[in-house]
Amino acid sequence: MITVVCYTLANVAILQSIVIMGAARSAVLEISYPVFVIVAGVLVFRDTLPNFWFFLGAALIGLGSWLVLTRS
């Protein structure tokens, strides 16, 4: 039951962000969520630290987000 509630709230949130910010900026937030999930996982579990590939992926996501936001 809690899964359905969380899923519904997430969908409402992303749809509202599309209405408020537009599709391009909402897509930037949607595509960068893996970075936040990994950071939250490190903070909660504290046994797995990010490695080089995490930082490289985060940098590429950040660069792509920056390009979308500045070019649109």
C-alpha positions in Angstrom: 0.0 0.0 0.0 2.8 2.4 0.9 4.4 1.7 -2.5 1.3 2.8 -4.3 1.1 6.0 -2.3 4.7 6.9 -2.9 4.4 6.0 -6.6 1.3 8.2 -6.9 3.0 11.1 -5.1 6.1 10.9 -7.3 4.0 11.0 -10.5 2.0 14.0 -9.2 5.2 15.7 -8.3 6.8 15.2 -11.7 3.7 16.2 -13.6 3.5 19.4 -11.5 7.1 20.2 -12.2 6.4 19.9 -15.9 3.5 22.3 -15.6 5.5 24.8 -13.4 9.0 24.6 -15.0 8.5 23.2 -18.4 9.5 19.8 -19.9 13.2 20.5 -20.4 13.9 21.6 -16.9 11.8 18.8 -15.4 13.7 16.3 -17.5 16.9 17.5 -16.0 15.6 16.9 -12.5 14.2 13.5 -13.6 17.5 12.3 -15.1 19.7 13.4 -12.2 17.9 11.4 -9.5 20.4 8.5 -9.5 23.0 10.9 -8.1 20.8 11.8 -5.2 19.8 8.1 -4.6 23.5 7.1 -4.4 24.3 10.0 -2.0 21.4 9.1 0.2 22.5 5.5 0.2 26.0 6.4 1.3 24.6 8.6 4.1 22.2 5.9 5.3 24.4 2.8 5.0 27.8 4.4 5.4 29.7 1.3 4.3 29.9 1.9 0.5 31.7 5.0 -0.6 31.4 6.4 -4.1 34.3 5.5 -6.4 35.8 7.2 -9.5 32.9 5.9 -11.8 30.3 7.5 -9.5 32.1 10.9 -9.7 32.5 10.6 -13.5 28.9 9.7 -14.0 27.8 12.6 -11.7 30.0 15.0 -13.6 28.5 13.9 -16.9 25.0 14.2 -15.6 25.8 17.7 -14.2 27.4 18.7 -17.5 24.3 17.5 -19.5 22.0 19.3 -17.1 23.9 22.5 -17.4 23.9 22.3 -21.2 20.1 21.7 -21.2 19.4 24.6 -18.8 21.7 27.1 -20.5 20.8 26.2 -24.1 17.0 26.2 -23.7 
